[in-house]
Amino acid sequence: MNKIRFATVGLGRMGRGHVNEILGADPSRFELVAVCDNTPERLENLPANWGTQYTKYASLDEVLKDDRIDLVTLAVRHLDHVPLAKRVLEAGKYCMTEKPIATSVAEMKDLIACAEKHPGKLFLRHNRRFEPEFTKAKELMDSGLIGEVQYITINRSVGYCRRNDWMTMTEFYGGLLTNWGPHMLDHALQFLESPVVDIWADVRHSISIGDGDDLYKILLKAANGRLAEVQVTGANTLPGRELEIIGTRGTIAMEHGAKRLHVRMVDPSIPFKPLKPHPENPPLQYGNFDETLTFVDADYDPAPCQMTDVWKHCADTILNGVPYPIKYEEALEVVRITEEVFRKSGFQPMQKFLK
Ligand SMILES: NC(=O)c1ccc[n+]([C@@H]2O[C@H](COP(=O)([O-])OP(=O)(O)OC[C@H]3O[C@@H](n4cnc5c(N)ncnc54)[C@H](O)[C@@H]3O)[C@@H](O)[C@H]2O)c1
C-alpha cells in the first residue's frame, strides 16, 4: 500500500476537521474515498476542496462493506467511540478514534482487547500531544535546564462561554473534563514521567447550560515526587499563566496566548556548592550570605510540529511500520484518572458512569 484510502464518519464540527486536516497535512499519502453521516443534511454542501470523487454513506454499515476503504476516522459523539471503533476493527479496517477514547476503564480495556485481536489497526487521536508549545516545554524540561522538576502547573482556559450543546450534557458523557481532560491529562502524564500514585480533584458546574462540568482542578502526585496541577476552565474571563514548570534550578513558563516559552534559570555555569545552614545569629540580612546567584533569561519558540501531525504519524505507522507514538496504556491511564477524578470529586451528575 502506498496510499491510505480513508472514510470519515460523523461530519459535524470535528469530522469536517478530520477531512480538512488529512487532506492538508499529508495529501500524497491519503485519499478521501467516502464520508458518512446518519443525518442526511450533513452530507450536503460539503467543502469544494474535498473534490467530487468520494461516496456519501448514511451508515457505518455501508462504510464497512466498502472494500476500497482502508482507514475509518470516527468523529461521532463520545458514547459511540468504543462501540463504533470495535465494529471498524472487527471489519478488518484501520480506525482512528476520537477522544475521550472511552467512558470507563472497563470500556477502555474492552477496546484494547479488541485492538489486540487486530494488531496495529487502532489509532488514538490524542492530537494535542503534538501541540508545538507542549512539545517545546517537554523538550526544555527533559534537557535538564531547570534542574530536577518539582511542580507542573497546567492552567488551560478555553474561553468564557455559557456553552449549550450536547457536549455540556452528562447524559452524553459531556462536560469539560471529558472534553479537554484527555488532552491536558495526557500532557500532565508526559510531564510527570512516572506513575500517578495519588489524586485530588474538584470538579464543578459553573456557567454552562448543560449539567456537565465546566471548571475543574486536579492534583496528580507521581511516584518520582513530581506534582502536576491541572486546571481547566470554560468560565474564566482573565486567563493567567497557561503553563509553569518549577525545577530546582529554574522555571519554564508560558503566559496565556503567548505561544512562546520563557525560562529563567540559575546561570548554568554556576554549580550549587555544598553548603551548610548556619545555626548562629545571622548577619542582618535574609537569604543566603555564602553565595550570590545570577540568573539567565531565555525565550523559546514552539517546536516545529503541528497537532495535525497525528495524521502523519498514522500514515508512518500504516505505510512504514513506524510505532505510533500514542500508546494504548497511556490512553488507559488517562481514562483511569478521569474516572478516579469523577469519583474523588463526587461531581454528582457523572456518578452514573462509575461502576
Ligand atoms: N481531538 C480534538 O481536538 C477534538 C476536537 C473537537 C471534537 N473532538 C471529538 O470529536 C467528536 C465529535 O465532536 P463534534 O463536535 O464534531 O460533534 P458534532 O455533534 O458536531 O458532530 C457529530 C456528527 O456525527 C454524526 N453522527 C452521530 N452518530 C453517527 C453515526 N452512528 N453514524 C454516522 N454519523 C453519526 C452526527 O449526525 C453529527 O453530524 C467528539 O467525541 C469530540 O470529543 C475532538
The ligand as an SDF file (V2000), in Angstrom:
LIG
                    3D

 44 48  0  0  0  0  0  0  0  0999 V2000
   -9.3020   15.7920   19.3330 N   0  0  0  0  0  0  0  0  0  0  0  0
   -9.8220   17.0150   19.3020 C   0  0  0  0  0  0  0  0  0  0  0  0
   -9.1200   18.0080   19.3740 O   0  0  0  0  0  0  0  0  0  0  0  0
  -11.3100   17.1720   19.1600 C   0  0  0  0  0  0  0  0  0  0  0  0
  -11.8600   18.4400   18.9390 C   0  0  0  0  0  0  0  0  0  0  0  0
  -13.2570   18.5190   18.8000 C   0  0  0  0  0  0  0  0  0  0  0  0
  -14.0560   17.3980   18.9160 C   0  0  0  0  0  0  0  0  0  0  0  0
  -13.4620   16.1810   19.1540 N   0  0  0  0  0  0  0  0  0  0  0  0
  -14.2860   14.9750   19.3360 C   0  0  0  0  0  0  0  0  0  0  0  0
  -14.9960   14.6730   18.1530 O   0  0  0  0  0  0  0  0  0  0  0  0
  -16.2410   14.0700   18.4820 C   0  0  0  0  0  0  0  0  0  0  0  0
  -17.3240   14.7400   17.6690 C   0  0  0  0  0  0  0  0  0  0  0  0
  -17.4350   16.0750   18.0930 O   0  0  0  0  0  0  0  0  0  0  0  0
  -18.1730   17.1500   17.1780 P   0  0  0  0  0  0  0  0  0  0  0  0
  -18.0040   18.4580   17.8640 O   0  0  0  0  0  0  0  0  0  0  0  0
  -17.7410   17.0310   15.7740 O   0  0  0  0  0  0  0  0  0  0  0  0
  -19.6990   16.6710   17.2980 O   0  0  0  0  0  0  0  0  0  0  0  0
  -20.8930   17.1350   16.3420 P   0  0  0  0  0  0  0  0  0  0  0  0
  -22.1390   16.9570   17.1170 O   0  0  0  0  0  0  0  0  0  0  0  0
  -20.5860   18.4580   15.7670 O   0  0  0  0  0  0  0  0  0  0  0  0
  -20.8360   16.0730   15.1300 O   0  0  0  0  0  0  0  0  0  0  0  0
  -21.1280   14.7080   15.2740 C   0  0  0  0  0  0  0  0  0  0  0  0
  -21.6440   14.2030   13.9180 C   0  0  0  0  0  0  0  0  0  0  0  0
  -21.7110   12.7840   13.9500 O   0  0  0  0  0  0  0  0  0  0  0  0
  -22.9040   12.3770   13.3070 C   0  0  0  0  0  0  0  0  0  0  0  0
  -23.1970   11.0490   13.8180 N   0  0  0  0  0  0  0  0  0  0  0  0
  -23.5210   10.7100   15.0770 C   0  0  0  0  0  0  0  0  0  0  0  0
  -23.6570    9.3710   15.1910 N   0  0  0  0  0  0  0  0  0  0  0  0
  -23.4030    8.8540   13.9810 C   0  0  0  0  0  0  0  0  0  0  0  0
  -23.3880    7.5350   13.4650 C   0  0  0  0  0  0  0  0  0  0  0  0
  -23.6530    6.4780   14.2550 N   0  0  0  0  0  0  0  0  0  0  0  0
  -23.0810    7.3630   12.1540 N   0  0  0  0  0  0  0  0  0  0  0  0
  -22.8150    8.4140   11.3740 C   0  0  0  0  0  0  0  0  0  0  0  0
  -22.8330    9.7050   11.7990 N   0  0  0  0  0  0  0  0  0  0  0  0
  -23.1190    9.9070   13.0980 C   0  0  0  0  0  0  0  0  0  0  0  0
  -23.9240   13.4580   13.6590 C   0  0  0  0  0  0  0  0  0  0  0  0
  -25.0140   13.4870   12.7490 O   0  0  0  0  0  0  0  0  0  0  0  0
  -23.0400   14.7120   13.5740 C   0  0  0  0  0  0  0  0  0  0  0  0
  -23.0550   15.2700   12.2600 O   0  0  0  0  0  0  0  0  0  0  0  0
  -16.4290   14.2270   19.9890 C   0  0  0  0  0  0  0  0  0  0  0  0
  -16.3240   12.9910   20.6450 O   0  0  0  0  0  0  0  0  0  0  0  0
  -15.3240   15.1730   20.4150 C   0  0  0  0  0  0  0  0  0  0  0  0
  -14.7730   14.8670   21.6770 O   0  0  0  0  0  0  0  0  0  0  0  0
  -12.1270   16.0570   19.2750 C   0  0  0  0  0  0  0  0  0  0  0  0
  1  2  1  0
  2  3  2  0
  2  4  1  0
  4  5  1  0
  4 44  2  0
  5  6  2  0
  6  7  1  0
  7  8  2  0
  8  9  1  0
  8 44  1  0
  9 10  1  0
  9 42  1  0
 10 11  1  0
 11 12  1  0
 11 40  1  0
 12 13  1  0
 13 14  1  0
 14 15  2  0
 14 16  1  0
 14 17  1  0
 17 18  1  0
 18 19  2  0
 18 20  1  0
 18 21  1  0
 21 22  1  0
 22 23  1  0
 23 24  1  0
 23 38  1  0
 24 25  1  0
 25 26  1  0
 25 36  1  0
 26 27  1  0
 26 35  1  0
 27 28  2  0
 28 29  1  0
 29 30  1  0
 29 35  2  0
 30 31  1  0
 30 32  2  0
 32 33  1  0
 33 34  2  0
 34 35  1  0
 36 37  1  0
 36 38  1  0
 38 39  1  0
 40 41  1  0
 40 42  1  0
 42 43  1  0
M  CHG  2   8   1  16  -1
M  END
$$$$
